[in-house]
Structure formats: structure tokens, C-alpha cells
Amino acid sequence: MLEARAAVKSLHAYRPPLAGRQGLRLDFNESTIGCSPRVLARLRSLDAETLARYPEREPVERVAADFLELDPAQVLLTNGVDEAIHLLCSAYLEPGDEAIIVVPTFALYAIFAQAEGARVVQVLSGENFAFPLEDLLSRISQRTRLIAIANPNNPTGAAVASEVLLQIAQAAPQAAVLVDEAYFEFHGETILNHAARPENLFVARTFSKAYGLAGLRIGILAGPREQMPMVRRVSSPYSVNAVALLALPVALADSKFVAAYVLQVKAGRAQLENDLSRAGIAWWPSEANFVLMRIGQRHREFGAAMRQRGILVRDRSNDPGCEGCVRITLGTSEQTERLLAAFHEVVSELKLETEVSA
Ligand SMILES: Cc1ncc(COP(=O)(O)O)c(C=O)c1O
């Protein structure tokens, strides 16, 4: 009988709750307004010939490299950051190697590492999700071949300074260190200009969040010139489709569109944080397009009551250290108004305010 590898059989299926997502979708950290109208216009100009040919990634890689002020040899376009993670795991992890992650964090680091037969070493964040630098450094061993850190992190929104990340990369020269900057645009700080040195540092970016292109599946992996050919070897030359390649240069050129959206998201984030404090609900400062809050025992009822009001939020209660927590994505000013109106209704309906301050 055909059997999957033992490493694959022991994986937990990753099934994001994608069904029935009608309403204002503040549950997946996607853009709430979609992409720039210029990108849409470009997509509408799509012709049959573009679709008939296999996609040519390299010319668009040069555009992306220019945008990031990197050498094209350092840049690989990927089918979202998801593929970038997958490629690093395939390129660097042997069965029995160790991959270090800081939890709670994005689920796919552990899944792709385990699928290679690696052992995932989970380092628990400190109090209030403080970055556990000393703990992480103490867990590095000769078998550590991958360290993946989301900066800012998902689901906490917490960010870590570049110096700390560089210190980690220097402490583990035998490991590929991935700094996942999926939420970079909302944070504004990057380690990208260090992507050539140390020689084990990789940076990932996505067009799924601020650029509103999650459905197209496109991301960037940047890394040291010497290492990128190894990563390319495990990548399909066609993993980024022709439509995404058509859209990307236009998306990068319309920086005003992204900046205007980011501004609204950040204003909404501050408003939500302010209202959470006033309601006495615990929350954690976020550098991303979402806020994690501790609703408490009634977290499921909270999610259901928000859904009844047409607003989807994400329950994160099962993440390590996140008991009773919910994560809410921010969007435009108008959407934040809708969110806050529903939020206040639900807080008073479920008497969350009194429960927290009691
Ligand atoms: C930290 C982090 N990295 C990567 C991704 C996925 O990015 P992409 O859509 O480019 O695969 C997400 C999506 O939620 C994320 O939170």
C-alpha cells in the first residue's frame, strides 16, 4: 500500500477557516480594499498570448531587485511567502536537523520544517510576547539549520530590532535565518539592506497584505548571492504565474496607493487600541495591520456576535500563550468605524467591560 513519508503522516493539517467568509473580512490580515486600480487596469489588458506562454520570471525579478535596491542575483520571486518558506526548508533541512521558531507565530514555518523530517524547536515568547533572545540563543546547536522569525510577528504584532536579528544570524552561521517581513509596510523597518551579510540571512516580503494581491500569490525572497542559486535549484521556474508577473511592476510603481492605505490602517490601529484600553480589554502593541486582544473566556461568543454583525475576526485562542485571544485586522477609516461600532455593541452585550474590570 502506498504510504506517505513518516514526517508527512505526523503533520497536523493546516486548515485556515476559509469557508463562509461573507462580511467585512478582518480575519486573515488581507487588504480590505484590494489592489491599486492601476493594477486592475493592467490585469484587464491581459491577452491570450501572455497566458499561452510559460511565465518569464527573471525580467520582473530585475524590477523587484531595483525596487529593493538589491542585486538581481539576490532576489527570487516566489508563489507567496509560503513558497519562500517551503524552498528554504527544502534547500537546508535534512531529516533530524533542527528548525527554531519563536511561538506563537505563523503556522507554516513548523509545518514545512516538519515535512522535511526536521525537529521543530519552539521557543516560547516572554511575558507580553517579549522576544526571547536569550532563550533562543541557548537553543542553537550544531543541528540548527533554520531559524524563522516573523517581524512583525503574527499573531502578536510584536516587532524585534534588526540588531537582535543580526545577533541571531551571527550566532548560527550554519543555519538559514529567515526574517519574514510580510507586514513590513505597516512597520516601516527592515533588515533587507543586510541581506548580503551575514551570509545566512534571508528576508521575505509579500504582496498579499498592503498591496492587496493575496489571490495572485506573489512574494519575494531576498538572500545572499552565494546562497540564492541553491534555493533556485529547488524552485520550479514557473511557480509565479504570468498574471502575477504582469501585475507586480505596476503594483510596485503605485507607491501612493499603498502609502494611503497603510496610513488608514495605522490610524485605525491606534483607534482600536485606544478603545480596547477604554473598555479594559488587554491588547498588545502592534506594528502590523492587526491587533491581538485578550477577550477572555467568552472569546468564541465574541467572534460569533461580531459575525452576526457582518464582521469576521480570527480566534487565536489555540496559539501558545494566547488563551482567550482574538486577532482583528484593520482596514480603511470607514471600515474601522464599522468595526468599532460593532465592537462596542458586542462588548456591552457580552458585558466584557465589567467582566474584565471586575
Ligand atoms: C508572517 C506571515 N508570513 C507569511 C504569510 C503568508 O504570506 P503569503 O500570502 O505571501 O504566502 C502570512 C499570512 O498570514 C504571515 O502572517
The ligand as a Tripos MOL2 file, in Angstrom:
@<TRIPOS>MOLECULE
LIG
   16    16     1     0     0
SMALL
NO_CHARGES

@<TRIPOS>ATOM
      1 C1          4.0700   36.1350    8.9910 C.3       1 LIG1
      2 C2          3.4360   35.6980    7.7120 C.ar      1 LIG1
      3 N1          4.1980   35.2510    6.7200 N.ar      1 LIG1
      4 C3          3.6620   34.8560    5.5500 C.ar      1 LIG1
      5 C4          2.2970   34.8800    5.3390 C.ar      1 LIG1
      6 C5          1.7510   34.3840    4.0350 C.3       1 LIG1
      7 O1          2.1800   35.2130    3.0060 O.3       1 LIG1
      8 P1          1.8530   34.8640    1.5050 P.3       1 LIG1
      9 O2          0.4250   35.1730    1.2580 O.co2     1 LIG1
     10 O3          2.7880   35.7520    0.7370 O.co2     1 LIG1
     11 O4          2.1640   33.4210    1.2860 O.co2     1 LIG1
     12 C6          1.4590   35.3280    6.3460 C.ar      1 LIG1
     13 C7         -0.0020   35.3410    6.1430 C.2       1 LIG1
     14 O5         -0.7980   35.4450    7.0160 O.2       1 LIG1
     15 C8          2.0410   35.7490    7.5730 C.ar      1 LIG1
     16 O6          1.2890   36.1660    8.5810 O.3       1 LIG1
@<TRIPOS>BOND
     1     1     2 1
     2     2     3 ar
     3     2    15 ar
     4     3     4 ar
     5     4     5 ar
     6     5     6 1
     7     5    12 ar
     8     6     7 1
     9     7     8 1
    10     8     9 2
    11     8    10 1
    12     8    11 1
    13    12    13 1
    14    12    15 ar
    15    13    14 2
    16    15    16 1
@<TRIPOS>SUBSTRUCTURE
     1 LIG1         1 GROUP 0 **** ****
